[in-house]
Amino acid sequence: QSVLTQPPSVSAAPGQKVTISCSGSSSNIGSNSVSWYQQLPGTAPKLLIYENNKRPSGIPDRFSGSKSGTSATLGITGLQTGDEADYYCGTWDSSLSAGVFGGGTKLTVL
Amino acid sequence: EVQLVESGGGLVQPGGSLRLSCAASGFTFSSYTMHWVRQAPGKGLEYVSAISSDGGSTYYANSVKGRFTISRDNSKNTLYLQMGSLRAEDMAVYYCARGRSSSSWSAFDIWGQGTMVTVSS
């Protein structure tokens, strides 16, 4: 059971938009910044979003992040088949004094 | 090129020990927090441990506390994870990852390729 809650799967057609939610509590999302990762099959995770809504160099602006209270959301617009992957949210938990991840969301681009 | 390369994974019996290493290159290793994250076969990411840039602070997931020890040698640009009392549920790919800065504990911008740890008799 993951500390952060994500939907197991989402799907949308190419060119469309999708959002992935990440729900936590006051000790994690509520008091720390959120990151998002993309993991393509058989590869290491890749940082997509940090500090709730910032994109590392090289990440297209089709990817966006937001946070409100104890929840965060990843948005992906202009979906491409290459976006099919598992997506994870992560943050620090001040009560656990450790990092925490969501269970992951599998994105299918139909 | 900024790079992290893990090594030390392999087959170990339940109750056994193993030490993982993560060699860093292409950046000033001593300026960043470092982390271990694992992923059991077919499962999601699980946070394992973190260490501050100077090695003075360490943090562990409850699932490994008391059994695993994280350390670093900034003179050798290397991160370590000493694993003991290994259990079947510790079987996973272990990734080392770099925090974005010396104060970043939850955004990991560089990841290694991972090393597989198999716990089986």
Interface residues (C-beta under 8 A of the other chain):
Chain A: S2 N32 S33 V34 S35 Y37 Q39 A44 P45 K46 L47 Y50 E51 P56 D86 Y88 G90 T91 W92 L96 S97 A98 G99 V100 F101 G102 G103 G104
Chain B: H35 V37 G44 L45 E46 Y47 S49 A50 Y59 Y60 A61 N62 Y95 A97 R100 S104 W105 S106 A107 F108 D109 W111 G112 Q113 G114
